[in-house]
Amino acid sequence: MNYNSSHILIIEDNPDQWVIIESAIRDKLPGVEAVLATNEGEAMSHLHTCLDSKGNMPKIILLDLYLPKPENGWQLLKELKKEGSAFVQIPVVILSFSKDTNDISKMYNYGATAYLVKPTDYSGWLKYFETLRQYWWDTVTLPGQSF
């Protein structure tokens, strides 16, 4: 599968986490651009730029729940998944250290595609992105894909 010209939007406010995530993506998804947004405004700006320029939308969005508060993640997810949103079909995977069942339930209720607890070490991130590549790039067919 050709990964070139696709990208992942990572919404993460912790610079240390970003360094780890970006490195693991380079390792396991060569040719896929990782785009960082550190808050809701940057994320929506990137998505609207993609929409306005008729550029490639992200193949997937990885959203940190705590930006820095969970309310920030909830609001952004609700905005992305509201009826009529141009971004409703983009899969949104929640990444969080939280194992709180209330957080997990809320995110699914607001339209999350999946909820994953963040790995605690680099080898866990590598395994995570290997699995993500196999599932989202090699297995799943998403709207707007051309073959």
Secondary structure as GFF3:
##gff-version 3
##sequence-region A 1 147
A	DSSP	beta_strand	7	11	.	.	.	ID=ss1
A	DSSP	alpha_helix	15	28	.	.	.	ID=ss2
A	DSSP	beta_strand	33	37	.	.	.	ID=ss3
A	DSSP	alpha_helix	40	52	.	.	.	ID=ss4
A	DSSP	beta_strand	60	64	.	.	.	ID=ss5
A	DSSP	alpha_helix	70	81	.	.	.	ID=ss6
A	DSSP	beta_strand	92	96	.	.	.	ID=ss7
A	DSSP	alpha_helix	101	109	.	.	.	ID=ss8
A	DSSP	beta_strand	114	117	.	.	.	ID=ss9
A	DSSP	alpha_helix	122	132	.	.	.	ID=ss10
A	DSSP	pi_helix	133	137	.	.	.	ID=ss11
###
